[in-house]
Amino acid sequence: MYAINFYSPLYEHMLVKGRKTATIRLGDKSDKYHTSQLVWITLGPRFSPRRKLFAAIIDAVIVKPLSEVTPREIDRENPEIRTHEEVAELLSRIYDRPVAMTDTVTVVHFSRVHEEAERRI
């Protein structure tokens, strides 16, 4: 099974509460992630133990230049980010290199898959 991992613990609350339902990744990730694919949403630093937050299904995988990412996609990535420039800054920090508006990104939309016990509560 594939995982979509988030390095920063700052995302945990947004993920668990359903405020973060997409991720914007640098490059074309369409060979790795596919619509209807089941993935784990995990949290933890690279090359370290990670914690599974929940299972999710991928709703859409969209590859495009960063400049074409919609305001709604930006909001689903991080409700506290509003502009393409802020997304470029975030990606530059994550990938440790400058990111331009012409760079290709992959927007992966996902929905949480609730466990049977969670639905009964």
C-alpha positions as protocol buffer text, in pm:
chain_id: "A"
residue {
  index: 1
  type: MET
  ca { x: 0 y: 0 z: 0 }
}
residue {
  index: 2
  type: TYR
  ca { x: 119 y: 351 z: -78 }
}
residue {
  index: 3
  type: ALA
  ca { x: 130 y: 634 z: 173 }
}
residue {
  index: 4
  type: ILE
  ca { x: 99 y: 1008 z: 147 }
}
residue {
  index: 5
  type: ASN
  ca { x: 331 y: 1130 z: 418 }
}
residue {
  index: 6
  type: PHE
  ca { x: 340 y: 1473 z: 579 }
}
residue {
  index: 7
  type: TYR
  ca { x: 661 y: 1574 z: 756 }
}
residue {
  index: 8
  type: SER
  ca { x: 534 y: 1857 z: 971 }
}
residue {
  index: 9
  type: PRO
  ca { x: 328 y: 1787 z: 1284 }
}
residue {
  index: 10
  type: LEU
  ca { x: 153 y: 2118 z: 1209 }
}
residue {
  index: 11
  type: TYR
  ca { x: -58 y: 1933 z: 951 }
}
residue {
  index: 12
  type: GLU
  ca { x: -187 y: 1670 z: 1192 }
}
residue {
  index: 13
  type: HIS
  ca { x: -477 y: 1876 z: 1327 }
}
residue {
  index: 14
  type: MET
  ca { x: -585 y: 1988 z: 977 }
}
residue {
  index: 15
  type: LEU
  ca { x: -571 y: 1630 z: 847 }
}
residue {
  index: 16
  type: VAL
  ca { x: -760 y: 1475 z: 1138 }
}
residue {
  index: 17
  type: LYS
  ca { x: -1027 y: 1747 z: 1133 }
}
residue {
  index: 18
  type: GLY
  ca { x: -1072 y: 1718 z: 755 }
}
residue {
  index: 19
  type: ARG
  ca { x: -952 y: 2071 z: 680 }
}
residue {
  index: 20
  type: LYS
  ca { x: -668 y: 1940 z: 462 }
}
residue {
  index: 21
  type: THR
  ca { x: -802 y: 1720 z: 183 }
}
residue {
  index: 22
  type: ALA
  ca { x: -536 y: 1768 z: -83 }
}
residue {
  index: 23
  type: THR
  ca { x: -163 y: 1785 z: -117 }
}
residue {
  index: 24
  type: ILE
  ca { x: 41 y: 1970 z: -378 }
}
residue {
  index: 25
  type: ARG
  ca { x: 359 y: 1781 z: -467 }
}
residue {
  index: 26
  type: LEU
  ca { x: 641 y: 1907 z: -686 }
}
residue {
  index: 27
  type: GLY
  ca { x: 672 y: 1722 z: -1016 }
}
residue {
  index: 28
  type: ASP
  ca { x: 453 y: 1474 z: -1199 }
}
residue {
  index: 29
  type: LYS
  ca { x: 344 y: 1207 z: -948 }
}
residue {
  index: 30
  type: SER
  ca { x: 76 y: 1054 z: -1172 }
}
residue {
  index: 31
  type: ASP
  ca { x: 282 y: 735 z: -1201 }
}
residue {
  index: 32
  type: LYS
  ca { x: 271 y: 693 z: -821 }
}
residue {
  index: 33
  type: TYR
  ca { x: -83 y: 804 z: -729 }
}
residue {
  index: 34
  type: HIS
  ca { x: -404 y: 708 z: -911 }
}
residue {
  index: 35
  type: THR
  ca { x: -773 y: 793 z: -876 }
}
residue {
  index: 36
  type: SER
  ca { x: -955 y: 539 z: -652 }
}
residue {
  index: 37
  type: GLN
  ca { x: -627 y: 420 z: -501 }
}
residue {
  index: 38
  type: LEU
  ca { x: -634 y: 341 z: -129 }
}
residue {
  index: 39
  type: VAL
  ca { x: -347 y: 503 z: 65 }
}
residue {
  index: 40
  type: TRP
  ca { x: -242 y: 563 z: 422 }
}
residue {
  index: 41
  type: ILE
  ca { x: -212 y: 921 z: 538 }
}
residue {
  index: 42
  type: THR
  ca { x: 97 y: 925 z: 760 }
}
residue {
  index: 43
  type: LEU
  ca { x: 294 y: 1175 z: 963 }
}
residue {
  index: 44
  type: GLY
  ca { x: 664 y: 1176 z: 1037 }
}
residue {
  index: 45
  type: PRO
  ca { x: 1006 y: 1295 z: 927 }
}
residue {
  index: 46
  type: ARG
  ca { x: 1190 y: 1141 z: 634 }
}
residue {
  index: 47
  type: PHE
  ca { x: 1389 y: 825 z: 718 }
}
residue {
  index: 48
  type: SER
  ca { x: 1219 y: 798 z: 1059 }
}
residue {
  index: 49
  type: PRO
  ca { x: 927 y: 605 z: 1202 }
}
residue {
  index: 50
  type: ARG
  ca { x: 594 y: 740 z: 1082 }
}
residue {
  index: 51
  type: ARG
  ca { x: 251 y: 727 z: 1235 }
}
residue {
  index: 52
  type: LYS
  ca { x: -58 y: 626 z: 1038 }
}
residue {
  index: 53
  type: LEU
  ca { x: -333 y: 883 z: 1087 }
}
residue {
  index: 54
  type: PHE
  ca { x: -598 y: 720 z: 869 }
}
residue {
  index: 55
  type: ALA
  ca { x: -669 y: 543 z: 542 }
}
residue {
  index: 56
  type: ALA
  ca { x: -786 y: 752 z: 248 }
}
residue {
  index: 57
  type: ILE
  ca { x: -900 y: 708 z: -108 }
}
residue {
  index: 58
  type: ILE
  ca { x: -756 y: 926 z: -381 }
}
residue {
  index: 59
  type: ASP
  ca { x: -1034 y: 1123 z: -549 }
}
residue {
  index: 60
  type: ALA
  ca { x: -827 y: 1295 z: -820 }
}
residue {
  index: 61
  type: VAL
  ca { x: -469 y: 1332 z: -939 }
}
residue {
  index: 62
  type: ILE
  ca { x: -414 y: 1649 z: -1143 }
}
residue {
  index: 63
  type: VAL
  ca { x: -82 y: 1746 z: -1304 }
}
residue {
  index: 64
  type: LYS
  ca { x: -33 y: 2107 z: -1410 }
}
residue {
  index: 65
  type: PRO
  ca { x: 196 y: 2410 z: -1376 }
}
residue {
  index: 66
  type: LEU
  ca { x: 187 y: 2571 z: -1032 }
}
residue {
  index: 67
  type: SER
  ca { x: 42 y: 2887 z: -1190 }
}
residue {
  index: 68
  type: GLU
  ca { x: -273 y: 2691 z: -1286 }
}
residue {
  index: 69
  type: VAL
  ca { x: -349 y: 2558 z: -938 }
}
residue {
  index: 70
  type: THR
  ca { x: -693 y: 2692 z: -841 }
}
residue {
  index: 71
  type: PRO
  ca { x: -773 y: 2890 z: -525 }
}
residue {
  index: 72
  type: ARG
  ca { x: -988 y: 2596 z: -410 }
}
residue {
  index: 73
  type: GLU
  ca { x: -695 y: 2355 z: -451 }
}
residue {
  index: 74
  type: ILE
  ca { x: -472 y: 2592 z: -253 }
}
residue {
  index: 75
  type: ASP
  ca { x: -736 y: 2607 z: 21 }
}
residue {
  index: 76
  type: ARG
  ca { x: -759 y: 2227 z: 33 }
}
residue {
  index: 77
  type: GLU
  ca { x: -378 y: 2207 z: 58 }
}
residue {
  index: 78
  type: ASN
  ca { x: -365 y: 2452 z: 347 }
}
residue {
  index: 79
  type: PRO
  ca { x: -653 y: 2679 z: 450 }
}
residue {
  index: 80
  type: GLU
  ca { x: -399 y: 2931 z: 585 }
}
residue {
  index: 81
  type: ILE
  ca { x: -235 y: 2980 z: 243 }
}
residue {
  index: 82
  type: ARG
  ca { x: -403 y: 3208 z: -10 }
}
residue {
  index: 83
  type: THR
  ca { x: -164 y: 3280 z: -300 }
}
residue {
  index: 84
  type: HIS
  ca { x: 44 y: 3093 z: -555 }
}
residue {
  index: 85
  type: GLU
  ca { x: 350 y: 3272 z: -419 }
}
residue {
  index: 86
  type: GLU
  ca { x: 285 y: 3128 z: -72 }
}
residue {
  index: 87
  type: VAL
  ca { x: 251 y: 2780 z: -225 }
}
residue {
  index: 88
  type: ALA
  ca { x: 582 y: 2831 z: -409 }
}
residue {
  index: 89
  type: GLU
  ca { x: 748 y: 2938 z: -83 }
}
residue {
  index: 90
  type: LEU
  ca { x: 610 y: 2633 z: 98 }
}
residue {
  index: 91
  type: LEU
  ca { x: 725 y: 2394 z: -175 }
}
residue {
  index: 92
  type: SER
  ca { x: 1066 y: 2564 z: -185 }
}
residue {
  index: 93
  type: ARG
  ca { x: 1111 y: 2495 z: 187 }
}
residue {
  index: 94
  type: ILE
  ca { x: 990 y: 2135 z: 158 }
}
residue {
  index: 95
  type: TYR
  ca { x: 1199 y: 2048 z: -149 }
}
residue {
  index: 96
  type: ASP
  ca { x: 1496 y: 2269 z: -54 }
}
residue {
  index: 97
  type: ARG
  ca { x: 1513 y: 2439 z: -393 }
}
residue {
  index: 98
  type: PRO
  ca { x: 1350 y: 2739 z: -560 }
}
residue {
  index: 99
  type: VAL
  ca { x: 1007 y: 2665 z: -706 }
}
residue {
  index: 100
  type: ALA
  ca { x: 872 y: 2876 z: -994 }
}
residue {
  index: 101
  type: MET
  ca { x: 519 y: 2929 z: -1121 }
}
residue {
  index: 102
  type: THR
  ca { x: 612 y: 2731 z: -1434 }
}
residue {
  index: 103
  type: ASP
  ca { x: 719 y: 2421 z: -1236 }
}
residue {
  index: 104
  type: THR
  ca { x: 498 y: 2115 z: -1274 }
}
residue {
  index: 105
  type: VAL
  ca { x: 306 y: 2009 z: -964 }
}
residue {
  index: 106
  type: THR
  ca { x: 66 y: 1729 z: -886 }
}
residue {
  index: 107
  type: VAL
  ca { x: -247 y: 1804 z: -686 }
}
residue {
  index: 108
  type: VAL
  ca { x: -368 y: 1491 z: -509 }
}
residue {
  index: 109
  type: HIS
  ca { x: -721 y: 1515 z: -367 }
}
residue {
  index: 110
  type: PHE
  ca { x: -810 y: 1253 z: -106 }
}
residue {
  index: 111
  type: SER
  ca { x: -1098 y: 1158 z: 124 }
}
residue {
  index: 112
  type: ARG
  ca { x: -1074 y: 983 z: 456 }
}
residue {
  index: 113
  type: VAL
  ca { x: -1202 y: 626 z: 472 }
}
residue {
  index: 114
  type: HIS
  ca { x: -1372 y: 585 z: 806 }
}
residue {
  index: 115
  type: GLU
  ca { x: -1324 y: 261 z: 994 }
}
residue {
  index: 116
  type: GLU
  ca { x: -1640 y: 69 z: 1082 }
}
residue {
  index: 117
  type: ALA
  ca { x: -1601 y: 147 z: 1454 }
}
residue {
  index: 118
  type: GLU
  ca { x: -1567 y: 519 z: 1384 }
}
residue {
  index: 119
  type: ARG
  ca { x: -1901 y: 527 z: 1200 }
}
residue {
  index: 120
  type: ARG
  ca { x: -2090 y: 379 z: 1494 }
}
residue {
  index: 121
  type: ILE
  ca { x: -1984 y: 657 z: 1731 }
}
